[in-house]
Structure formats: structure tokens, C-alpha cells
Amino acid sequence: MNAVYLTQKAGPESLIIGELPMPVPQANEVLVRVHATAATPTEFEWYPTFNTRAGTPRPFPIVPSHELSGVVAALGAGGSVPLKVGDAVYGLNDWFANGALADYCIAPATALAPKPASLTHAQAAVVPISALTAWQAVVTRGMVERSQRVLIHGGSGGVGVFAVQLARLRGAHVIATASAANLDFVRSLGADEVIDYRAARFESTVRDMDFVLDSVGGETLARSWNVLRPGGTLVTIAAQSAAASDARDRAAFMLVEPNREQLAEIAGLFGEGKLRVFVEDEYPLAGAIAGYARAKKGGMRGKVAFRITG
């Protein structure tokens, strides 16, 4: 199969395009013919990208990108999988396994759900990590509900676009930060107030938040604690927060988990026209290095997608 991969511990600038053996699904696993995947530049800094669960170095070649949209090509022998060959699916695969920047990818059946029929494969491919992160932060951990006050940092980013929409759907008063160029865009997602983070400090006008979602870390996270009401919830998805010196920051850190039921609920919201998805740009498999460079540059509305086939 065609694939994009690394042969050394490095960033996306060292990706190679070539051929690799097609993977074989085991029990409760699915072989997916990948139609599209998405760029998450930070994965080159993730522990699972270059290490096994046992703590030893992962063998090369290593294929990146762990969210996908495609069609079931085969099912592993044994186990119980609620899918069949030919089903259109979307979801995630194991962080410690080779990813979806290839013609085929292995994914656990528990991490896949029927692809939203209203979305293209490229649109569906940018949903799983970002939308599940937003769902698990806003709905599961934040338990955001009607009339609560919510602050979402990075309202135009990959996670932010879904967090704003989900908080709005749950009836919250949504305040988001964004760049000047994206203020109107974030309002169109349902934010009641939008703050230009370059022109103003959010803590000057924001206070008594029931829920804060931080995707930046560092100083932004430190300042966010000051706008939270007593008993409020703060969630950070900034990777550096996992090893922060402040125990509050470590406790607030959240890493997204694959969840078939939540993916199905999210797909339903797309089908009902209650959620919108945004693809900043699309690149072919051969354009992987350029696609990651665009994603790393930032300033996007949504995420960058890679078209693999179809």
C-alpha cells in the first residue's frame, strides 16, 4: 500500500512517501480503506508516537495521523464487530499504532462509528479528535448546562469550533477568544461574546465562569484560573499541562479517548444540521509535508485534511 511515514525520530519535515505492507486486522479490529485523514502537528511530540505502551522505542517505519474516514475493507477473525465490509466509517485508531496517512489503516471496532452521511470523507476525517475532545470536555467533564457561563479559548481552532457549538447547543452563554480576523466567524458558530486575545486580556472583562476550556496552556491557563467561579470546572487540553508543576493544572488536563457511542451521537448532530464542520484546506497524500506545514502555521478555521482516495 502507499503510505507516508518516518524512518527516524523527527518532525513532519522528515516524512517519506513510499510503499509499506498492508496491515492485517486481529480480533475486534477493522481494516479500513482510508479515504481521508487529518493533520495534527502536535502528534510528533506525543509520547505514543515514538514509544510502546511498555516504554520501549517503537519500531520504524512509523505512520502518523490517527483520525480517519473511509470504508471497511476487512474484519479481524473472531470477536464481535457491529460493522460489515463496505460500511462507511469514521473515527480514531490506537495512538501507539501506525496511523491513517496510508491507503489502509487498522482501528479498534470500539473507536469507529458510521460516517455522517451529510459529510464528505475529508470533512468527516477532521471531526473525530477535535469533536470528541470538545464533547468530553464540555459535556462529560464540564457538564455544561443551560444558562451557565462558559469561556472557550481558541474558538476558531480545531477543538474550539466544536466546543463553541456544543456549549451553545446546551444553552450556555458562550464567551470565546479568537484573533481579530476570526471574531465574526466565531460569533457565527454561536458565541455570545468574542474577545480579540491580541487586543485585550480576557480577565479584564470575564469573571465567574462556570466552565473554562483551555487549549493554550502556560500563561493563558494560569490566568484562566482567576476567572473561574468557586466550584467551577476548568479543562485544559494543552499537552504541556500534563507535566505542569501546579497540581491544579495536572488535574485539569484531559486527553481525548476513543468512544464509538459519542462518535455516533456527534454524527447524529451533523445529520440534524446542528453541528458544522470546517476544513481549512485539503492536500493529497503526496502533499503531506506541505499539509503539516500549513497546519503548524496556525491561524486556521478547523483543520487540514489529507485526501487518500475517493
C-alpha positions in Angstrom: 0.0 0.0 0.0 1.0 3.6 -0.4 1.9 5.3 2.8 3.6 8.4 4.4 6.0 7.5 7.2 9.0 8.3 9.3 12.2 6.2 9.5 13.7 8.2 12.3 12.5 10.2 15.3 11.8 13.6 13.7 9.1 16.0 12.7 6.8 16.1 9.7 9.6 17.7 7.5 11.2 14.2 7.5 8.2 12.3 6.2 8.8 9.8 3.4 6.3 8.7 0.7 6.6 5.1 -0.3 5.2 1.6 0.0 4.6 -0.5 3.1 3.0 -3.9 3.7 -0.8 -3.8 4.2 -1.7 -4.4 7.9 -3.8 -7.4 9.0 -6.7 -6.9 11.4 -6.9 -9.1 14.5 -10.0 -9.9 16.6 -12.2 -6.9 17.2 -10.1 -4.9 14.8 -11.2 -3.4 11.4 -9.1 -2.8 8.3 -10.2 0.5 6.8 -9.6 1.6 3.3 -8.7 5.2 4.1 -10.4 7.9 2.1 -9.2 10.9 4.2 -7.3 11.7 7.3 -6.3 14.9 9.1 -3.2 16.8 10.2 -2.4 17.1 14.0 1.1 18.5 14.1 1.5 18.1 17.8 1.4 14.3 17.5 5.1 14.4 16.6 5.6 15.5 20.2 3.3 12.8 21.7 4.8 10.0 23.8 2.9 7.2 21.9 4.3 8.4 18.5 7.7 7.0 19.3 7.2 4.7 22.2 5.3 1.5 23.0 3.0 1.1 26.0 5.7 -0.9 27.6 8.0 2.1 27.4 10.4 0.8 24.7 11.0 2.6 21.4 8.5 1.9 18.7 10.0 0.2 15.6 10.2 2.2 12.4 8.6 2.9 9.9 6.0 4.9 11.8 2.9 6.2 10.0 1.3 9.3 11.6 -2.3 10.7 11.8 -4.8 8.9 14.0 -8.3 10.1 12.8 -9.8 8.8 9.6 -12.8 8.4 7.3 -13.1 5.5 5.0 -14.7 2.2 4.2 -14.5 -1.1 6.0 -12.2 -3.4 3.9 -12.0 -6.4 6.2 -12.7 -7.6 9.7 -10.4 -9.4 12.0 -11.2 -13.1 12.7 -13.1 -13.7 15.9 -14.5 -11.1 18.2 -17.7 -9.2 17.8 -17.8 -6.2 15.5 -21.0 -4.3 14.7 -19.8 -3.4 11.2 -19.5 -5.1 7.8 -17.3 -4.9 4.8 -18.4 -1.9 2.7 -19.6 0.3 5.6 -18.6 3.9 5.5 -17.0 4.7 8.9 -15.1 7.4 10.7 -13.2 7.5 14.0 -9.8 7.0 15.6 -7.1 4.4 15.8 -4.6 3.4 18.5 -2.1 6.2 19.4 0.6 3.5 19.8 -0.1 2.0 16.3 0.6 3.2 12.8 -1.9 5.8 11.7 -4.1 6.6 8.8 -1.7 8.5 6.4 -1.8 5.5 4.1 -4.1 3.5 1.8 -5.2 1.3 4.7 -5.3 1.5 8.5 -6.2 -0.8 11.4 -8.6 0.6 14.0 -10.3 -1.0 17.0 -14.0 -1.5 16.3 -14.8 0.4 19.5 -13.2 3.5 18.0 -15.3 3.6 14.8 -18.8 4.7 14.1 -20.9 5.1 10.9 -19.7 8.1 8.9 -22.0 11.1 9.0 -23.9 10.8 5.7 -24.1 14.5 5.2 -20.3 14.9 5.3 -17.6 14.2 2.7 -14.8 11.9 3.7 -12.5 15.0 4.1 -15.0 16.7 6.3 -15.6 13.6 8.4 -11.8 13.0 8.8 -11.2 16.3 10.7 -14.0 15.5 13.2 -13.0 12.6 15.5 -10.2 14.1 17.6 -11.5 17.6 17.7 -15.2 16.9 18.2 -14.6 14.1 20.7 -12.2 16.3 22.7 -14.9 19.1 22.7 -17.6 16.6 23.7 -15.6 15.0 26.5 -14.6 18.4 27.8 -17.9 20.3 27.5 -20.4 17.5 28.0 -18.6 14.8 30.0 -16.3 16.7 32.3 -17.8 20.2 32.3 -21.4 19.0 32.4 -22.2 22.4 30.8 -25.9 23.2 31.0 -28.4 25.9 30.3 -27.6 29.5 31.5 -24.1 28.6 32.6 -21.3 31.0 31.6 -18.6 29.3 29.5 -15.2 30.6 28.3 -13.5 28.8 25.4 -10.0 29.7 24.3 -9.2 29.5 20.6 -12.8 29.5 19.4 -11.8 29.2 15.7 -9.4 26.3 16.2 -9.9 22.6 15.6 -11.4 21.9 19.0 -12.7 25.4 19.6 -15.2 25.3 16.7 -16.9 22.3 18.1 -16.7 23.4 21.8 -18.4 26.7 21.0 -21.2 24.9 19.1 -21.7 22.2 21.7 -21.8 24.7 24.6 -24.3 26.8 22.6 -26.5 23.7 21.9 -26.6 23.0 25.6 -27.9 26.5 26.3 -24.8 28.1 27.8 -23.8 31.8 27.5 -20.6 31.3 25.4 -17.6 33.6 25.5 -14.7 32.8 23.2 -11.3 34.2 22.4 -10.0 34.5 18.8 -7.9 36.6 16.6 -9.4 39.8 15.1 -9.8 38.1 11.7 -12.0 35.3 13.2 -14.2 37.3 15.5 -17.2 37.3 13.2 -16.6 33.7 12.3 -16.7 32.6 16.0 -19.9 34.6 16.5 -21.4 32.7 13.6 -20.8 29.5 15.5 -23.0 30.7 18.4 -20.6 32.6 20.7 -22.4 35.4 22.5 -19.2 37.3 23.1 -15.8 37.1 21.3 -12.6 38.6 22.7 -9.7 39.5 20.4 -6.9 37.9 22.5 -4.2 40.1 21.0 -6.1 43.4 21.8 -7.4 42.7 25.2 -6.8 40.5 28.3 -9.8 38.3 28.8 -9.6 38.5 32.6 -10.3 42.2 32.3 -13.9 41.6 31.3 -14.6 37.9 32.1 -15.4 36.6 35.6 -17.4 34.0 37.4 -17.2 31.4 34.7 -18.9 28.0 35.3 -16.6 26.3 32.8 -13.3 27.2 31.0 -11.7 25.2 28.2 -8.1 26.0 27.7 -6.1 24.8 24.6 -3.1 27.0 25.0 -1.5 26.3 28.4 1.2 28.4 30.0 0.2 31.9 30.9 -3.2 31.6 29.4 -4.0 28.6 31.6 -2.6 30.4 34.7 -4.8 33.5 34.1 -7.8 31.3 33.4 -8.0 30.1 37.0 -8.7 33.7 38.1 -11.9 33.9 36.1 -13.4 30.7 37.3 -16.2 30.9 39.9 -15.8 28.9 43.2 -16.8 25.3 42.3 -16.4 25.9 38.5 -14.7 23.5 36.2 -11.5 24.1 34.1 -10.3 21.7 31.5 -7.0 22.1 29.7 -6.0 20.1 26.6 -2.6 21.8 26.3 -0.1 18.9 26.2 2.4 20.6 28.5 -0.2 20.8 31.2 0.1 17.0 31.8 3.5 17.6 33.5 2.9 21.0 34.9 4.3 21.9 38.3 0.9 23.2 39.5 -1.2 20.3 40.7 -4.4 22.1 39.6 -3.1 22.2 36.1 -2.2 18.5 36.1 -5.7 17.6 37.5 -7.4 19.7 34.8 -5.5 18.1 31.9 -7.6 15.9 29.7 -6.6 13.6 26.9 -9.3 12.5 24.4 -10.4 8.9 24.4 -12.0 7.0 21.5 -15.7 6.4 22.0 -18.0 4.8 19.4 -21.2 5.9 21.2 -20.1 9.5 21.4 -19.0 9.5 17.7 -22.4 8.2 16.8 -24.1 11.0 18.8 -21.9 13.6 17.1 -22.8 12.1 13.7 -26.4 12.5 14.6 -25.9 16.2 15.3 -24.4 16.6 11.8 -27.4 14.7 10.3 -29.8 17.1 12.1 -27.9 20.1 10.9 -27.0 21.1 14.5 -23.2 20.9 14.0 -21.0 22.4 11.3 -17.5 21.2 10.3 -14.7 23.3 8.8 -11.8 22.1 6.6 -9.1 24.8 6.3 -7.5 23.1 3.3 -7.1 19.7 1.6 -3.9 18.0 0.4 -3.2 14.8 -1.4 -1.1 12.0 0.2 1.9 13.3 -1.8 1.4 16.7 -0.2 1.8 15.5 3.4 4.8 17.7 4.3 3.1 20.8 2.9 -0.1 19.9 4.7 1.5 19.6 8.1 3.4 22.8 7.5 0.1 24.6 6.8 -1.4 23.1 10.0 1.6 24.0 12.1 1.4 27.6 10.9 -1.9 28.0 12.7 -4.5 30.7 12.1 -7.0 28.2 10.7 -10.7 27.7 10.8 -10.9 24.0 11.6 -8.2 21.6 10.4 -6.2 20.4 7.4 -7.4 17.2 5.7 -5.4 14.7 3.5 -7.3 13.1 0.7 -6.1 9.5 0.4 -8.6 8.1 -2.1 -12.1 8.7 -3.4 
